[in-house]
Structures are given as structure tokens and as C-alpha cells.
Amino acid sequence: MIICYTDGSALNPHGPIGWAWHDEDGNEKSGGSKSGTNNIGELTAIESAIESHPGDEPLTIFSDSEYSVNAIKKAPQWRADRWTKPKSRGTGRDEVKNPALLDAILDAIERRHGSVCVKWTESHVGTEGNERCDTLAKSYAFDVRRNAKPHCMTPAGDKAIAESTALKS
């Protein structure tokens, strides 16, 4: 079984952001953008972790983002409902946030031969993999802010940023 940790970080509500994954073999990857939300960073890290671990061996991903873990569990139904969900109050439907990333994660899970399980882990309690990802994601966000590292997102992450930016305008 492959164990992988992921994290996203936003220095401000709309960026800059960083994301990272780290596995128990010491492999890791990080990236970021000058704009975006923490949730976009969290989901991008999960997408990248799945894409970076192809094969038959089961993959367990630990994320400290309850939003991400819950959204991935609900994503198959939301996809079937054309990326809408019941309104939290009243009747009708709301659009799901970050559908491009959730769609990319579902596609990556479907392409992978081995199983994928995404689980929640508590943050900032000394779990080595989680702490490493936190450090990598924050560091990348700070480096992007000072132009020391380039923009590095998955195509779905870029699309999620564009969609979230369009919602603000």
C-alpha cells in the first residue's frame, strides 16, 4: 500500500496559494499560483498525488481538509447531477465549487488500476507527512508571492482558479 499526504495553503483568501504531496518513500511534489483559494490548493495536491502514483498498488491519501475529503466522496453524485447540489436552505440547486478539479480527481481515480482511498487526518498534531506537506505548500506560496518560483498548477487547477476569479468579478 502507498501512503501519501497532501496539503494546500493560501496566504490570503484568494492567494497566493501552494499545494504539496509527500509519500512515505520520500517522494514529493509541490506547486502554486499567485491566485486561488485554499480549497483549490488542497484539491490540486490530491489530483497530483493520484496522477503521480499510477499502478495496481492501493493508494491511501491523507488530507487535513474536511472539505476536500467530503467533496470527493460526494463528487460522483454531483457529477451525475451536472455539478449541482441541493441548496442548503430552501428548494432548488446550487452549483458545486471547483467542479473542474473534482472531475479531474474522479477521472484520475477511474484511470488508476489500484484502489484510491482519501481519508481525513488532523492537522498540526505532529504527523510527519502532514507537517512536511504543510511546510512545502506554505513555502511554495511564499516563493510564488516573491516571484522566486513559477506558477505550477495542473490544468484542472488552472481552470478552477479561472472559474473562481470569474465568480469574483
MARZA-839094 format. One record per residue: residue number from 1; x, y, z of N, C-alpha, C in turn. Coordinates in pm, 1 decimal. Layout:
NUM / X / Y / Z / X / Y / Z / X / Y / Z $
...
//
This chain:
1 / 83.0 / -117.6 / 0.0 / 0.0 / 0.0 / 0.0 / 88.0 / 124.7 / 0.0 $
2 / 48.5 / 222.4 / -81.4 / 118.1 / 351.0 / -87.0 / 43.7 / 447.2 / 4.0 $
3 / 117.2 / 512.7 / 93.8 / 60.4 / 613.7 / 183.3 / 112.5 / 749.3 / 138.5 $
4 / 21.1 / 842.5 / 118.4 / 56.8 / 975.1 / 68.8 / -17.8 / 1080.6 / 150.4 $
5 / 48.5 / 1189.7 / 178.5 / -12.8 / 1303.0 / 247.4 / -21.3 / 1419.6 / 150.4 $
6 / -124.3 / 1503.1 / 165.7 / -141.6 / 1619.5 / 79.2 / -178.5 / 1740.6 / 163.8 $
7 / -150.9 / 1859.2 / 109.1 / -194.1 / 1982.2 / 176.2 / -197.4 / 2096.9 / 76.7 $
8 / -279.3 / 2193.2 / 107.6 / -287.1 / 2317.5 / 33.1 / -273.8 / 2432.5 / 130.1 $
9 / -231.8 / 2546.4 / 79.5 / -211.9 / 2662.7 / 165.1 / -246.9 / 2789.0 / 87.1 $
10 / -314.1 / 2881.9 / 153.8 / -342.5 / 3012.6 / 94.4 / -293.8 / 3119.5 / 191.4 $
11 / -211.2 / 3210.7 / 142.8 / -160.8 / 3316.4 / 229.8 / -267.5 / 3421.4 / 257.7 $
12 / -361.5 / 3435.0 / 166.2 / -477.7 / 3522.7 / 179.8 / -596.4 / 3447.3 / 121.0 $
13 / -718.8 / 3493.5 / 144.2 / -835.3 / 3417.6 / 94.6 / -832.6 / 3385.5 / -55.6 $
14 / -768.0 / 3469.1 / -136.9 / -763.9 / 3442.7 / -281.2 / -621.0 / 3438.4 / -334.9 $
15 / -528.2 / 3395.8 / -251.3 / -392.4 / 3372.2 / -295.1 / -292.5 / 3470.1 / -239.2 $
16 / -168.2 / 3437.9 / -263.5 / -117.3 / 3323.5 / -337.9 / -142.0 / 3191.2 / -264.3 $
17 / -135.6 / 3084.4 / -343.1 / -158.7 / 2950.9 / -287.5 / -40.5 / 2859.9 / -316.0 $
18 / -31.9 / 2754.8 / -235.9 / 64.6 / 2648.5 / -258.2 / -4.5 / 2515.9 / -235.3 $
19 / 50.9 / 2410.7 / -290.7 / -0.6 / 2275.2 / -271.1 / 117.3 / 2179.5 / -269.1 $
20 / 97.5 / 2063.3 / -205.1 / 206.8 / 1965.9 / -198.2 / 152.9 / 1827.3 / -165.7 $
21 / 228.6 / 1726.8 / -209.6 / 208.3 / 1590.4 / -163.7 / 343.2 / 1530.3 / -127.8 $
22 / 339.5 / 1433.8 / -36.7 / 459.9 / 1365.8 / 11.1 / 420.7 / 1222.4 / 41.2 $
23 / 497.4 / 1125.2 / -10.9 / 464.6 / 986.3 / 20.5 / 567.2 / 928.4 / 118.0 $
24 / 536.9 / 810.6 / 170.0 / 621.7 / 750.5 / 273.0 / 755.5 / 700.7 / 219.9 $
25 / 773.0 / 699.2 / 86.5 / 902.4 / 665.3 / 28.9 / 992.3 / 788.2 / 14.1 $
26 / 938.8 / 905.8 / 51.4 / 1016.0 / 1029.7 / 43.2 / 997.4 / 1106.7 / -85.4 $
27 / 914.3 / 1056.6 / -176.9 / 884.3 / 1130.7 / -299.1 / 790.3 / 1245.0 / -264.2 $
28 / 805.7 / 1357.2 / -333.2 / 718.8 / 1470.7 / -306.1 / 715.3 / 1564.9 / -425.6 $
29 / 609.9 / 1644.3 / -428.1 / 593.6 / 1743.6 / -534.5 / 513.8 / 1859.8 / -477.0 $
30 / 545.4 / 1979.5 / -524.3 / 470.9 / 2097.2 / -480.0 / 458.0 / 2195.5 / -594.3 $
31 / 365.3 / 2287.5 / -578.5 / 341.4 / 2390.2 / -678.8 / 258.6 / 2500.4 / -618.5 $
32 / 215.8 / 2594.2 / -703.0 / 135.1 / 2703.5 / -652.2 / 102.0 / 2804.9 / -759.4 $
33 / 32.7 / 2908.2 / -714.7 / -14.7 / 3012.5 / -804.7 / -30.6 / 3142.4 / -726.9 $
34 / -23.8 / 3255.1 / -799.5 / -43.8 / 3385.6 / -734.9 / -188.3 / 3408.5 / -693.1 $
35 / -281.8 / 3332.6 / -751.3 / -421.6 / 3347.5 / -711.8 / -482.0 / 3209.8 / -690.6 $
36 / -596.9 / 3207.1 / -626.8 / -664.8 / 3082.4 / -598.0 / -704.2 / 3076.6 / -451.7 $
37 / -774.4 / 2971.9 / -415.8 / -820.8 / 2954.2 / -278.4 / -749.6 / 2836.0 / -213.9 $
38 / -758.4 / 2827.6 / -83.2 / -700.5 / 2714.5 / -11.5 / -758.7 / 2582.8 / -63.5 $
39 / -890.4 / 2579.6 / -86.6 / -952.7 / 2456.1 / -134.6 / -900.1 / 2414.5 / -271.5 $
40 / -871.6 / 2510.9 / -358.2 / -811.2 / 2477.8 / -487.9 / -673.4 / 2414.9 / -466.8 $
41 / -596.0 / 2469.9 / -374.0 / -465.9 / 2411.0 / -342.1 / -478.9 / 2269.9 / -287.8 $
42 / -573.5 / 2249.8 / -195.8 / -595.4 / 2117.1 / -137.0 / -631.9 / 2014.9 / -244.5 $
43 / -727.5 / 2049.1 / -330.6 / -771.5 / 1955.6 / -434.1 / -663.9 / 1931.1 / -539.8 $
44 / -586.7 / 2033.9 / -574.1 / -478.0 / 2016.7 / -670.7 / -374.3 / 1918.8 / -616.9 $
45 / -344.0 / 1927.1 / -487.8 / -247.6 / 1834.3 / -427.2 / -297.4 / 1690.8 / -437.4 $
46 / -425.8 / 1669.8 / -413.0 / -482.8 / 1534.3 / -421.5 / -479.3 / 1483.6 / -565.4 $
47 / -518.8 / 1569.7 / -659.4 / -514.5 / 1529.1 / -800.7 / -372.5 / 1490.4 / -841.8 $
48 / -275.4 / 1573.9 / -806.4 / -136.5 / 1546.7 / -843.5 / -85.2 / 1418.2 / -778.2 $
49 / -123.8 / 1394.3 / -654.0 / -80.2 / 1272.5 / -584.7 / -132.8 / 1147.5 / -655.8 $
50 / -258.9 / 1151.1 / -696.2 / -316.2 / 1034.9 / -766.5 / -246.0 / 1014.6 / -900.6 $
51 / -231.1 / 1122.4 / -977.2 / -166.4 / 1112.6 / -1109.1 / -20.7 / 1066.8 / -1098.1 $
52 / 44.7 / 1100.9 / -987.4 / 186.3 / 1067.5 / -970.1 / 209.3 / 927.3 / -914.9 $
53 / 101.7 / 857.6 / -881.0 / 113.1 / 722.5 / -826.1 / 26.3 / 624.9 / -905.6 $
54 / 62.7 / 600.9 / -1032.5 / -14.5 / 504.3 / -1112.4 / 17.5 / 362.5 / -1066.2 $
55 / -60.6 / 269.5 / -1111.7 / -28.4 / 129.6 / -1083.7 / -138.7 / 56.1 / -1011.4 $
56 / -106.4 / -66.8 / -972.9 / -203.5 / -156.8 / -912.2 / -207.0 / -148.7 / -759.9 $
57 / -101.2 / -97.4 / -699.4 / -93.6 / -94.4 / -553.5 / -196.1 / 3.8 / -496.9 $
58 / -269.5 / -35.5 / -393.2 / -366.2 / 57.5 / -333.1 / -297.9 / 185.8 / -286.3 $
59 / -366.1 / 297.2 / -304.6 / -315.6 / 429.3 / -266.6 / -409.0 / 488.3 / -162.1 $
60 / -354.3 / 522.3 / -46.2 / -429.8 / 592.0 / 57.8 / -371.9 / 731.5 / 71.1 $
61 / -458.3 / 830.6 / 56.1 / -418.8 / 970.7 / 65.3 / -479.9 / 1029.2 / 191.6 $
62 / -395.3 / 1092.6 / 271.9 / -441.7 / 1161.1 / 391.7 / -439.4 / 1311.5 / 366.3 $
63 / -552.1 / 1376.1 / 392.2 / -567.5 / 1520.5 / 375.0 / -623.7 / 1578.7 / 504.6 $
64 / -575.8 / 1696.6 / 542.0 / -632.4 / 1763.0 / 660.1 / -748.4 / 1854.7 / 622.8 $
65 / -795.3 / 1843.7 / 499.9 / -906.4 / 1926.0 / 451.4 / -1036.0 / 1844.7 / 453.5 $
66 / -1121.0 / 1871.6 / 551.8 / -1250.9 / 1804.3 / 556.5 / -1331.6 / 1836.5 / 430.8 $
67 / -1320.6 / 1961.0 / 382.0 / -1389.7 / 1998.8 / 258.0 / -1351.3 / 1903.7 / 145.1 $
68 / -1221.2 / 1882.9 / 125.0 / -1174.3 / 1800.2 / 13.5 / -1219.9 / 1655.6 / 27.1 $
69 / -1203.4 / 1598.6 / 144.9 / -1241.8 / 1458.6 / 166.3 / -1391.7 / 1441.4 / 141.0 $
70 / -1472.8 / 1530.5 / 196.9 / -1618.2 / 1520.8 / 178.8 / -1659.3 / 1547.5 / 34.6 $
71 / -1595.6 / 1645.4 / -30.3 / -1630.3 / 1677.8 / -169.4 / -1598.9 / 1560.3 / -262.3 $
72 / -1487.9 / 1493.2 / -239.5 / -1451.8 / 1378.7 / -324.5 / -1552.0 / 1265.1 / -305.0 $
73 / -1597.7 / 1245.0 / -182.0 / -1698.7 / 1140.4 / -156.8 / -1830.8 / 1172.7 / -226.1 $
74 / -1867.5 / 1299.7 / -232.4 / -1994.8 / 1340.6 / -292.0 / -1985.0 / 1364.8 / -443.0 $
75 / -1863.6 / 1377.1 / -494.0 / -1842.0 / 1415.1 / -634.1 / -1909.8 / 1324.6 / -735.8 $
76 / -1913.6 / 1191.8 / -717.8 / -1982.4 / 1110.4 / -819.9 / -2129.6 / 1149.7 / -837.4 $
77 / -2197.8 / 1178.1 / -727.3 / -2338.1 / 1219.5 / -737.7 / -2348.6 / 1358.5 / -799.3 $
78 / -2260.6 / 1449.3 / -757.3 / -2262.5 / 1585.0 / -813.5 / -2235.3 / 1581.3 / -963.6 $
79 / -2142.8 / 1495.1 / -1005.3 / -2114.1 / 1481.4 / -1148.4 / -2239.2 / 1434.1 / -1221.7 $
80 / -2307.9 / 1335.0 / -1165.8 / -2431.4 / 1284.2 / -1227.2 / -2538.5 / 1393.8 / -1233.5 $
81 / -2535.5 / 1485.3 / -1138.4 / -2631.6 / 1596.3 / -1133.8 / -2577.7 / 1722.1 / -1202.9 $
82 / -2481.5 / 1703.3 / -1292.2 / -2420.5 / 1813.0 / -1369.7 / -2361.5 / 1921.6 / -1279.7 $
83 / -2289.8 / 1877.7 / -1177.9 / -2216.0 / 1963.5 / -1086.0 / -2307.2 / 2063.1 / -1013.5 $
84 / -2421.0 / 2011.3 / -971.2 / -2509.7 / 2088.0 / -883.8 / -2540.3 / 2003.7 / -760.8 $
85 / -2583.5 / 2071.4 / -656.0 / -2621.0 / 2003.4 / -531.7 / -2743.6 / 2073.1 / -474.3 $
86 / -2818.8 / 2004.1 / -389.1 / -2935.7 / 2069.1 / -329.1 / -2893.3 / 2191.7 / -248.3 $
87 / -2975.2 / 2296.5 / -254.9 / -2947.7 / 2416.2 / -174.8 / -2950.3 / 2379.6 / -26.9 $
88 / -2865.8 / 2445.5 / 50.9 / -2864.0 / 2417.0 / 194.3 / -2990.7 / 2469.4 / 261.8 $
89 / -3052.0 / 2572.5 / 202.4 / -3177.8 / 2626.5 / 254.4 / -3274.3 / 2644.7 / 138.7 $
90 / -3395.7 / 2604.4 / 160.1 / -3496.6 / 2623.4 / 57.0 / -3492.0 / 2513.3 / -47.4 $
91 / -3552.1 / 2543.7 / -160.9 / -3558.3 / 2445.5 / -269.0 / -3467.4 / 2489.0 / -382.8 $
92 / -3445.9 / 2399.4 / -474.6 / -3361.0 / 2428.9 / -590.0 / -3221.8 / 2370.6 / -572.3 $
93 / -3129.5 / 2416.2 / -656.8 / -2995.4 / 2360.4 / -658.1 / -2891.8 / 2473.1 / -665.8 $
94 / -2776.1 / 2447.6 / -610.1 / -2660.9 / 2536.7 / -616.7 / -2553.6 / 2471.2 / -701.6 $
95 / -2468.9 / 2554.1 / -764.1 / -2354.2 / 2500.0 / -836.2 / -2248.2 / 2454.9 / -736.0 $
96 / -2182.6 / 2343.6 / -766.6 / -2073.5 / 2292.1 / -685.4 / -1949.3 / 2375.3 / -715.2 $
97 / -1871.2 / 2406.8 / -611.5 / -1745.5 / 2479.0 / -631.8 / -1636.6 / 2381.3 / -676.4 $
98 / -1548.0 / 2428.8 / -758.6 / -1431.6 / 2354.3 / -807.1 / -1465.7 / 2227.3 / -885.6 $
99 / -1566.6 / 2234.3 / -974.0 / -1603.3 / 2113.1 / -1048.1 / -1491.4 / 2060.9 / -1138.5 $
100 / -1409.5 / 2148.9 / -1194.4 / -1301.3 / 2102.6 / -1282.7 / -1203.3 / 2013.6 / -1206.7 $
101 / -1168.5 / 2053.3 / -1085.7 / -1075.8 / 1972.1 / -1007.0 / -1140.4 / 1842.4 / -959.9 $
102 / -1263.7 / 1849.2 / -915.4 / -1332.0 / 1727.5 / -871.6 / -1348.5 / 1629.9 / -987.8 $
103 / -1380.4 / 1681.3 / -1106.1 / -1392.6 / 1597.9 / -1225.3 / -1258.5 / 1532.6 / -1259.1 $
104 / -1149.9 / 1610.0 / -1250.0 / -1016.4 / 1556.8 / -1279.0 / -976.7 / 1450.1 / -1177.4 $
105 / -1013.0 / 1469.1 / -1051.7 / -982.7 / 1369.2 / -948.8 / -1059.5 / 1240.4 / -976.2 $
106 / -1188.2 / 1251.2 / -1007.9 / -1266.2 / 1131.4 / -1040.1 / -1208.3 / 1059.0 / -1161.3 $
107 / -1168.6 / 1135.3 / -1263.9 / -1108.1 / 1073.5 / -1382.4 / -977.2 / 1002.3 / -1346.6 $
108 / -895.8 / 1064.9 / -1262.8 / -768.3 / 1004.4 / -1223.1 / -791.8 / 875.5 / -1143.8 $
109 / -892.0 / 876.3 / -1057.1 / -925.5 / 755.7 / -980.7 / -972.1 / 645.0 / -1075.5 $
110 / -1055.1 / 681.1 / -1173.5 / -1106.4 / 581.9 / -1268.7 / -996.0 / 523.4 / -1356.4 $
111 / -895.7 / 604.3 / -1392.4 / -785.0 / 556.6 / -1476.8 / -688.8 / 466.2 / -1400.4 $
112 / -680.2 / 485.6 / -1271.5 / -583.7 / 411.9 / -1189.4 / -630.5 / 268.8 / -1168.8 $
113 / -539.9 / 172.7 / -1187.0 / -575.1 / 31.1 / -1171.3 / -596.3 / -5.7 / -1024.8 $
114 / -513.1 / 48.1 / -935.7 / -527.1 / 20.9 / -793.3 / -631.4 / 111.9 / -729.8 $
115 / -679.2 / 70.6 / -614.9 / -781.1 / 149.3 / -544.8 / -722.1 / 278.4 / -489.1 $
116 / -809.8 / 376.5 / -468.3 / -772.2 / 505.0 / -408.4 / -868.3 / 531.3 / -294.0 $
117 / -813.2 / 562.0 / -179.7 / -893.2 / 597.1 / -63.0 / -841.3 / 730.3 / -9.4 $
118 / -929.7 / 828.4 / 4.2 / -891.8 / 960.0 / 57.0 / -951.0 / 971.7 / 196.6 $
119 / -864.4 / 993.7 / 294.8 / -905.8 / 999.3 / 434.7 / -863.6 / 1131.4 / 498.4 $
120 / -939.0 / 1171.2 / 599.1 / -907.0 / 1292.7 / 673.1 / -806.5 / 1261.4 / 782.9 $
121 / -714.3 / 1355.0 / 805.1 / -621.8 / 1347.6 / 917.2 / -619.0 / 1483.4 / 985.7 $
122 / -600.8 / 1482.3 / 1113.0 / -594.9 / 1607.9 / 1187.5 / -465.9 / 1681.4 / 1152.7 $
123 / -474.8 / 1813.3 / 1144.4 / -356.1 / 1892.9 / 1110.7 / -286.0 / 1940.8 / 1237.5 $
124 / -158.8 / 1969.9 / 1221.6 / -76.3 / 2032.8 / 1325.3 / -73.9 / 1954.0 / 1456.2 $
125 / -64.4 / 1820.5 / 1442.8 / -51.4 / 1736.2 / 1561.9 / 77.3 / 1653.1 / 1556.1 $
126 / 166.6 / 1691.2 / 1464.8 / 296.0 / 1624.9 / 1457.6 / 304.9 / 1506.7 / 1363.5 $
127 / 202.2 / 1481.3 / 1281.5 / 209.4 / 1372.9 / 1183.5 / 310.8 / 1413.5 / 1077.2 $
128 / 417.9 / 1336.3 / 1064.8 / 532.1 / 1375.3 / 981.7 / 493.7 / 1411.1 / 838.1 $
129 / 418.1 / 1324.4 / 770.5 / 382.1 / 1351.5 / 631.3 / 296.7 / 1475.2 / 616.5 $
130 / 202.2 / 1493.5 / 707.3 / 116.1 / 1611.4 / 702.8 / 196.4 / 1738.7 / 728.6 $
131 / 286.2 / 1734.7 / 824.7 / 368.3 / 1852.5 / 856.0 / 461.1 / 1887.4 / 739.1 $
132 / 515.2 / 1784.4 / 672.9 / 602.2 / 1808.0 / 557.7 / 525.1 / 1877.5 / 445.7 $
133 / 403.8 / 1829.9 / 418.1 / 321.7 / 1891.9 / 313.6 / 284.5 / 2034.6 / 349.5 $
134 / 253.5 / 2058.5 / 474.3 / 220.6 / 2193.8 / 519.6 / 338.3 / 2288.0 / 492.7 $
135 / 457.9 / 2241.8 / 527.6 / 578.2 / 2322.4 / 505.0 / 600.5 / 2348.0 / 356.2 $
136 / 590.0 / 2243.2 / 274.4 / 611.2 / 2257.6 / 129.4 / 508.7 / 2351.5 / 66.3 $
137 / 381.1 / 2335.7 / 100.9 / 274.5 / 2417.6 / 41.2 / 290.5 / 2564.9 / 80.1 $
138 / 314.4 / 2590.7 / 206.8 / 332.9 / 2729.7 / 251.9 / 455.8 / 2792.0 / 187.4 $
139 / 564.1 / 2715.4 / 183.1 / 687.9 / 2765.1 / 124.1 / 667.4 / 2802.7 / -22.5 $
140 / 596.1 / 2716.7 / -97.5 / 573.2 / 2747.0 / -238.8 / 487.6 / 2872.6 / -253.5 $
141 / 386.2 / 2886.6 / -169.8 / 301.1 / 3006.5 / -176.5 / 383.6 / 3132.5 / -150.4 $
142 / 470.8 / 3128.6 / -48.1 / 556.0 / 3244.6 / -20.4 / 651.9 / 3271.3 / -136.2 $
143 / 708.7 / 3164.1 / -194.2 / 800.8 / 3180.8 / -306.7 / 730.8 / 3236.9 / -430.8 $
144 / 607.0 / 3195.4 / -455.5 / 531.4 / 3249.2 / -569.0 / 505.7 / 3398.6 / -546.0 $
145 / 473.0 / 3434.3 / -422.6 / 444.9 / 3575.3 / -392.3 / 565.5 / 3663.4 / -421.2 $
146 / 685.2 / 3614.5 / -392.6 / 805.3 / 3697.1 / -415.2 / 874.6 / 3663.7 / -548.0 $
147 / 801.0 / 3596.2 / -637.3 / 849.3 / 3562.5 / -771.6 / 973.9 / 3473.7 / -771.6 $
148 / 995.0 / 3395.7 / -666.6 / 1110.5 / 3305.9 / -660.0 / 1080.3 / 3170.2 / -723.4 $
149 / 952.1 / 3136.0 / -737.2 / 913.4 / 3011.0 / -802.7 / 802.2 / 3042.0 / -901.9 $
150 / 796.3 / 2962.7 / -1010.4 / 695.6 / 2989.5 / -1113.8 / 558.6 / 2932.8 / -1078.1 $
151 / 460.9 / 2980.9 / -1149.0 / 325.5 / 2925.3 / -1143.7 / 335.5 / 2777.0 / -1178.0 $
152 / 275.3 / 2690.7 / -1096.4 / 280.7 / 2547.1 / -1121.1 / 150.9 / 2484.6 / -1071.0 $
153 / 56.4 / 2467.3 / -1164.3 / -73.1 / 2408.7 / -1132.3 / -104.9 / 2301.7 / -1236.8 $
154 / -195.1 / 2211.2 / -1202.9 / -246.3 / 2116.5 / -1301.6 / -343.0 / 2192.6 / -1392.0 $
155 / -372.4 / 2141.6 / -1510.4 / -471.8 / 2209.2 / -1594.8 / -606.5 / 2229.3 / -1523.5 $
156 / -649.5 / 2130.3 / -1446.3 / -776.3 / 2144.5 / -1373.5 / -764.6 / 2251.3 / -1265.4 $
157 / -647.5 / 2260.8 / -1202.4 / -625.3 / 2366.1 / -1103.5 / -632.6 / 2504.1 / -1165.9 $
158 / -571.8 / 2518.1 / -1283.8 / -580.2 / 2645.6 / -1356.4 / -725.2 / 2680.1 / -1390.6 $
159 / -801.4 / 2579.8 / -1433.1 / -942.1 / 2604.2 / -1467.5 / -1021.5 / 2645.3 / -1343.6 $
160 / -995.3 / 2581.7 / -1230.4 / -1063.7 / 2617.7 / -1104.3 / -1031.4 / 2761.0 / -1062.9 $
161 / -905.9 / 2801.8 / -1080.7 / -867.7 / 2940.4 / -1049.7 / -942.9 / 3036.4 / -1140.9 $
162 / -947.5 / 3006.0 / -1269.8 / -1018.4 / 3092.7 / -1365.0 / -1166.0 / 3102.6 / -1328.2 $
163 / -1226.6 / 2989.8 / -1292.7 / -1369.0 / 2990.8 / -1253.6 / -1391.9 / 3069.9 / -1126.0 $
164 / -1302.0 / 3057.1 / -1027.1 / -1319.9 / 3130.4 / -901.9 / -1296.5 / 3279.3 / -922.7 $
165 / -1205.2 / 3315.7 / -1012.7 / -1180.0 / 3455.7 / -1044.3 / -1301.6 / 3515.7 / -1115.4 $
166 / -1362.8 / 3440.6 / -1205.0 / -1481.5 / 3488.6 / -1276.7 / -1596.9 / 3512.4 / -1180.5 $
167 / -1608.1 / 3431.5 / -1075.9 / -1714.8 / 3449.5 / -977.7 / -1697.8 / 3578.1 / -898.5 $
168 / -1571.5 / 3621.5 / -877.8 / -1546.0 / 3743.5 / -801.0 / -1580.1 / 3868.8 / -881.1 $
169 / -1574.5 / 3861.4 / -1015.4 / -1595.0 / 3982.3 / -1096.8 / -1739.1 / 4002.9 / -1135.1 $
//
